[in-house]
């Protein structure tokens, strides 16, 4: 049996939750802003919002929440 504490070994990558916020224009599908937690792994940000979301979901991020920001922005909250 492997101990729970074994996965917290020195030299292992960060264990925890990473946060990624992606803001997009609702009409043009363009990324307008990106915010991330300090050590969050990210893919290169594309101009196209759908492509940026697709790339981050493919590396394990989960879409948790979507927020409408008037007048024409939408913000995606992703965690890893």
N, C-alpha and C positions, 0 to 999 in steps of 0.2 A: 504494500500500500504506500502511495506517495503522500507525504505530509503536505498539508495546505501551505505551510510556511516555506516549503521548497521553492515555490514560484516567486518568492521575494528575494532572490539571490542577488548578491552584489554583482554589478555589471550588466544586469538585465535592464531592458528598456523600461521606461516609466510605466507604472501600473496605475490606472485611474481613468477618469473620464476626460476626454478632449472635447472641446466645444468649437463649433464652426458656425458663423452667421454669414449667410450670403444674401445680399440685397440685389434685387433685379427690377428693371423697369417692366411693368405689366404689359405694355403695348409693344415694345421693341424686342423683348426677350434678351436684353443686354444686362450683363452684370454691372452694377453701379458701385458696389462697395463690398468688402469682405473683412470680417473680424474673426480672430481665432484666439484660442488659449495659447499661452506662451510656447508650449512644446508640441502643439498639435501637428501631426503629419498632414501635409496637404499636397495635392497635385497642382501643377501649374494652372492658374486661373485662366480660363478661356473667356473670350468676349461673350459668347453665347451662354446664356444662363442654363438651358437644358443640358448642354454638354458638360458644364462645370458640375452640376448636380449629379449627372450620370457618372462622371469620373470618381467623385467622392463616395458615392454609394457603392461603386464597384470595389473600393479599397476597404469597405467595412463600416462607413458612417451610416447611421440610421437617421431618417427624417423624423423629428420629434414633434415639431410645431411649425405652422406657417402663419404669418401675421401680415395683414394688409396695412400698409402705411400710406395714408392719403397724401397726395392725390393719385399717384400712379406707381407706387412701389410695392413690392412684396418681399418679405424677409423669410428666409428658410433657416430654421434652427436645427442643426445636425449634431449628433454626438457619436463618439467612437469609444 
